[in-house]
Each structure stands twice: as structure tokens, then as C-alpha cells.
Amino acid sequence: MFYIGFPLLGKDVVSYKGKAVELNGKVIKDSEFQAFLDRATQQASQYAQYGMQFSDAQIRDTALKMAVNDLAFKQEMEKVSDK
């Protein structure tokens, strides 16, 4: 099945302004975090098709989890490739 995300009705697009995400000395810059935020917003809009609603805080929390997981995965892959 293929879904196309639609912007959340009546809501502005969520954007990130602030400090970058940092994990173990590695940084995800604002522009990189914005990509995770865009993905989380798109996921929320897909769930909205089924009547589920998410607050801006929930969308930012999801984006943060995605960014941290991605960064942690990349760091683990670097450890493996260094061996």
C-alpha cells in the first residue's frame, strides 16, 4: 500500500530553531534536524487520515527520537567499520 502525506489541516508546518542535537560529541545541525522534523510531520499527517492528532510537542519529540537513533546507529556502524 502507498500513502502520500498531506499537511496537517489548519496547522502551520512545524520548523526547528534552536540548539543542535548532540550525542557523544557528535552533532546534528539545525538543517539536518529539520529533515527529521519534516519526516515526523509527514508521519503525523498520514496518521491524521485515520483521525489521530498529534501536538507540536509530540511531533518534535518523535523527530528528536529519530535523530538520536540515527546518530547512535551511525556511531555504532563507525565502531564496527574501524575494527
N, C-alpha and C positions, 0 to 999 in steps of 0.2 A: 504494500500500500504506500502511496506517496502523498505527503502532506505539504502544503505551502503555508508558511506562517503569514498571518496578517497582523498589522499593527493593532495594539490594544485599542479598542474603541473608546474614544473620549479621553485618552491619556497621551501625554507627550512622550516622545521617545526618551528613554532613560539614558543619561550620559554620566560619565565619571570625571570628576575634577578633584584632585587631591593628591595625597602621597601615593607613591608607587607601592606595590606589594613586594615584600622581601621575605625570603625563606633561605636560611642557612647562608646568608651573604650574597645570594643571587637575587636579582631584582627583575620584576615585571613592571615595565614602564607604563605610564598612563595610556599611551596609544595601544599597547598590547592588551592591557586590562580592558580597554574599551571593546576590543574584539570579543572577549569573554562575556562582557555585559550585553553586547549585541546578540550573542548566541543564547544567553539566558532569557533575554526579552523575547526572542523568536520562539523559544520553547514555551514561554508563558502564553504567548499569543496562540500557539497551537492548542494548549490546554483550554484556552478561553472558548474555543469552538465547542467544547464539551461542558461549558458552564462553570468551569473552575476559574477563580480570580486570585491574583497574587498581588500583594502590595509591592511598592518600590523597594522596600527594605528586604522583602523575601527574594526579589529578583537580584538585588545586589549581593545578598548572602549566597545565593546559588552561583553567581558569577565568581565570587571570591573562592568558593569551594572548588570550582572548576579550575581556576587559575593556580591555586595551591597544589591541587592534584597533578596538574600538568607540569608544574615546575618540579615537584617531588619526583615524578616519573622520569623527567629528563635528567635529573641529578642521579638517580639510580642507574639509568642507562649509561651515563658517563662513567660511573664506577665500574660497571661491567665491561665496558669497552676499553678501559685503562688496564685491565688485568691481562 
